[in-house]
Amino acid sequence: MTQAPSELTRKISEAVEKMPAFPKSVQKILELTRNINCQPKELVSVIENDPVVTVKILKVLNSAYYNWPNTITSINRSVVYLGINTIKNLALSIAAIGVLPKENKAGLDMHRYLLHSLTVASIAKLLCAKLGAGTDPMDCHIAGLLHDFGKVVFAQFMPGEWAAAMALSQKEAMPLHLAEQSVIGVDHAVVGAILAEKWQFPKALANSIRFHHDGAGGDTAMSACVFAANRIGDRFVLEPGGHAEEELPPAVAARCGGSLAELAASLGDISRIVDEAKLLSRIGADL
């Protein structure tokens, strides 16, 4: 049963406040990269001053996925091999993984959750780059990475209500966000946007999270890319309670320049994106 508005607002606010802060080192990386005159050495310095993130990045880079002939022992050396954008993506992904709880009472499958989120992040960034609409592809990557974080808030701090929403979704073959609205009174997209604002991400980025199930709600390039990436991601990694849909809403299709099938085809072989997401989600279980 939907809760009274005042009680719901209080519970959501309390749940969001209990979530850990996003690492300051990653916020600094984002701040630096918005400056076109930023030098790679500045980013390397910020990352290397966070030993936890540094160790995890090197663990990923030295995995069998990359198969380097020699062990990479420093962030500076990793930039030479892969470029600063790849290292920045890894830092962001690892930071997001680090905020996730190891366990939750609602039964949210964290491995599957990570696989979907990491896949959507990469797809959103690629779609944004193809659009060339003046939106930073990295913002789309972050929005894709965080778009479902509201589920984590629910699973961790409102497990009973969210488990009931999951059960309703499965019983009625109803999209999970609609079941959440019915049972809780608000969906994970809204809660995820509130969390992104708490973490001091730009309003436009938070709104793209807020509207990732509402094709008409966020009429921006970033919102369209995240919406479309989520739909494409569902084709490859269908979320529990999710329902892959064939067509994009007209507003999103117009923004992105094609139907869902056309956009998916434009990405080429998406298997490498999924493989990289699988690597990070597996390693994430051990971080």
C-alpha positions in Angstrom: 0.0 0.0 0.0 1.3 3.4 -0.9 2.5 5.4 2.1 1.3 8.9 3.1 3.3 11.6 1.3 4.9 13.1 4.4 5.9 9.7 5.8 7.2 8.6 2.4 9.3 11.8 2.1 10.8 11.2 5.5 11.7 7.6 4.8 13.2 8.4 1.5 15.3 11.3 2.9 16.5 9.1 5.7 17.4 6.3 3.4 19.4 8.5 1.0 21.2 10.2 3.9 22.4 6.7 5.1 24.1 6.0 1.7 27.9 6.5 1.8 29.4 9.6 0.2 30.8 9.3 -3.3 34.7 9.3 -3.0 36.1 12.9 -3.0 38.9 11.7 -5.3 36.4 10.9 -8.0 34.6 14.1 -7.6 37.9 15.9 -8.1 38.6 13.9 -11.2 35.3 15.0 -12.7 36.0 18.6 -11.7 39.4 18.5 -13.4 38.2 16.9 -16.6 35.6 19.7 -17.1 38.6 22.0 -17.7 39.8 21.5 -21.3 43.3 22.6 -20.3 43.6 19.9 -17.7 46.8 17.9 -18.0 46.8 14.1 -17.6 49.4 14.3 -14.9 46.9 16.2 -12.7 44.4 13.4 -13.0 47.1 10.8 -12.3 48.1 12.6 -9.2 44.5 12.7 -7.9 44.0 9.0 -8.5 47.4 7.9 -7.0 46.5 9.9 -3.9 43.6 7.5 -3.3 45.4 4.2 -2.6 42.2 2.2 -2.6 41.1 3.3 -6.0 44.6 2.9 -7.3 44.9 -0.7 -6.2 41.6 -1.7 -7.7 42.3 0.0 -11.0 45.6 -1.9 -11.2 43.9 -5.2 -10.3 41.5 -4.7 -13.3 44.2 -3.7 -15.7 46.4 -6.7 -14.8 43.5 -9.2 -15.3 43.4 -11.7 -18.1 40.9 -9.4 -20.0 43.7 -7.0 -21.0 46.4 -9.6 -21.3 49.4 -7.2 -21.1 52.8 -8.7 -21.7 54.1 -7.0 -18.6 52.5 -6.2 -15.2 51.3 -2.5 -15.0 52.5 -1.2 -11.7 51.4 2.5 -11.7 48.5 4.7 -12.8 51.0 6.8 -14.8 52.1 3.8 -16.8 48.4 2.7 -17.3 47.7 6.0 -19.0 50.4 5.4 -21.5 48.8 2.0 -22.5 45.1 3.0 -22.3 44.7 6.7 -22.3 43.3 9.0 -19.5 39.7 8.5 -20.6 39.8 4.8 -20.0 41.5 5.2 -16.7 38.9 7.8 -15.7 36.1 5.4 -16.6 37.6 2.7 -14.5 38.0 5.1 -11.5 34.4 6.1 -11.7 33.2 2.5 -12.1 35.3 1.3 -9.2 34.1 4.2 -7.0 30.5 3.3 -7.7 31.1 -0.3 -7.0 32.8 0.6 -3.7 29.7 2.5 -2.5 27.5 -0.6 -3.0 26.7 -2.7 0.1 28.0 -6.3 0.1 24.6 -7.7 1.2 21.0 -6.5 1.3 17.9 -8.0 2.9 15.7 -7.6 -0.2 17.7 -10.1 -2.3 19.0 -7.6 -4.9 21.5 -9.6 -7.1 24.5 -7.2 -7.0 26.4 -9.0 -9.7 23.5 -8.8 -12.1 22.8 -5.2 -11.0 26.4 -4.2 -11.7 26.5 -6.0 -15.1 23.4 -4.0 -16.2 24.6 -0.7 -14.9 28.1 -1.0 -16.3 26.7 -2.0 -19.7 24.3 0.9 -19.8 27.0 3.3 -18.8 29.2 2.3 -21.7 26.3 2.4 -24.2 25.1 5.8 -23.0 28.6 7.2 -23.5 28.8 5.8 -27.0 25.4 7.1 -28.0 26.2 10.5 -26.7 29.5 10.6 -28.7 27.6 9.7 -31.8 25.1 12.4 -31.3 27.6 15.1 -30.9 25.0 17.3 -29.3 27.2 19.3 -27.0 26.7 17.0 -24.1 29.8 15.5 -22.4 29.8 11.8 -23.1 31.4 11.3 -19.6 28.3 12.7 -18.0 26.2 10.2 -19.9 28.6 7.4 -18.7 28.1 8.5 -15.1 24.3 8.8 -15.5 24.2 5.3 -17.0 26.4 4.0 -14.2 24.2 5.5 -11.5 20.8 5.2 -13.2 19.5 2.3 -11.1 21.2 3.3 -7.8 17.7 4.0 -6.3 17.2 0.2 -6.3 20.2 -0.1 -4.0 18.7 2.5 -1.6 15.4 0.6 -1.6 17.1 -2.8 -1.2 19.3 -1.6 1.6 17.0 0.6 3.7 13.5 -0.3 2.6 13.9 -4.0 2.0 10.3 -5.1 2.9 8.6 -2.5 0.7 11.0 -3.2 -2.2 10.6 -7.0 -1.9 6.8 -6.5 -2.1 7.3 -4.3 -5.3 9.5 -7.0 -6.8 6.9 -9.7 -6.0 4.1 -7.6 -7.6 6.3 -7.0 -10.7 6.9 -10.7 -11.2 3.3 -11.7 -10.4 1.7 -9.2 -12.7 4.4 -9.1 -15.4 4.6 -5.4 -14.6 7.7 -3.2 -15.1 9.4 -2.8 -11.7 9.3 1.0 -11.6 5.5 0.9 -12.0 5.3 -1.8 -9.2 7.4 0.5 -7.0 5.1 3.4 -7.6 2.1 1.2 -6.7 3.6 -0.3 -3.5 6.0 2.4 -2.2 4.6 5.5 -3.8 7.8 6.4 -5.7 10.2 4.6 -8.0 13.9 4.0 -8.0 14.5 6.6 -10.7 13.3 9.4 -8.5 15.3 8.1 -5.5 18.4 7.7 -7.7 18.1 11.3 -8.8 17.8 12.5 -5.2 21.0 10.5 -4.4 22.8 12.0 -7.4 22.0 15.5 -6.1 23.2 14.6 -2.6 26.5 13.5 -4.2 26.6 16.9 -5.9 26.3 15.8 -9.5 24.9 18.4 -12.0 21.2 18.8 -12.1 21.0 17.8 -15.7 22.7 14.5 -14.9 20.4 13.9 -11.9 17.4 14.5 -14.2 18.6 12.0 -16.7 18.5 9.4 -13.9 15.1 10.7 -12.8 13.6 10.2 -16.3 15.3 7.0 -17.5 11.9 5.3 -17.5 10.0 8.4 -18.8 10.8 9.1 -22.4 8.9 12.3 -22.5 10.0 13.6 -19.1 13.5 14.6 -19.8 13.8 16.3 -23.2 17.6 16.6 -23.3 20.3 14.7 -25.2 21.6 13.2 -22.0 18.2 11.9 -20.9 17.6 10.5 -24.3 20.9 8.7 -24.4 20.5 7.2 -20.9 16.9 6.1 -21.7 17.9 4.5 -24.9 21.0 2.9 -23.4 18.8 1.4 -20.6 16.5 -0.2 -23.2 19.5 -1.5 -25.2 21.1 -2.8 -22.1 17.9 -4.7 -21.2 18.2 -6.6 -24.5 21.5 -8.0 -23.3 21.2 -8.1 -19.6 17.5 -8.1 -18.6 17.1 -6.9 -15.0 14.9 -8.8 -12.6 11.5 -7.2 -13.0 12.5 -5.5 -16.2 10.8 -5.8 -19.5 12.7 -5.2 -22.7 10.7 -3.1 -25.1 11.1 -3.0 -28.9 10.4 0.7 -29.7 11.6 3.9 -28.3 9.2 6.8 -27.5 9.0 9.3 -30.4 10.8 12.0 -28.5 13.8 9.7 -27.6 14.0 8.3 -31.1 14.0 11.8 -32.6 16.8 12.9 -30.2 18.9 9.8 -30.8 18.2 9.6 -34.6 16.7 6.1 -34.9 14.7 3.2 -33.5 15.9 1.0 -30.7 17.1 -1.6 -33.3 18.8 1.0 -35.4 20.6 2.5 -32.4 21.7 -1.0 -31.2 23.0 -1.8 -34.7 24.9 1.5 -34.9 27.0 0.4 -31.9 28.5 -2.5 -33.8 29.6 -5.5 -31.9 28.4 -4.9 -28.4 29.9 -8.1 -27.0 33.1 -6.3 -25.9 31.1 -3.8 -23.9 29.3 -6.6 -22.2 32.6 -8.5 -21.6 34.2 -5.5 -20.0 31.1 -5.1 -17.8 31.3 -8.7 -16.8 35.0 -8.3 -15.8 34.3 -5.3 -13.6 31.2 -6.9 -12.1 33.1 -10.0 -11.2 36.0 -8.1 -9.7 33.5 -5.9 -8.0 32.3 -8.8 -6.0 35.8 -9.0 -4.4 36.4 -5.3 -3.9 
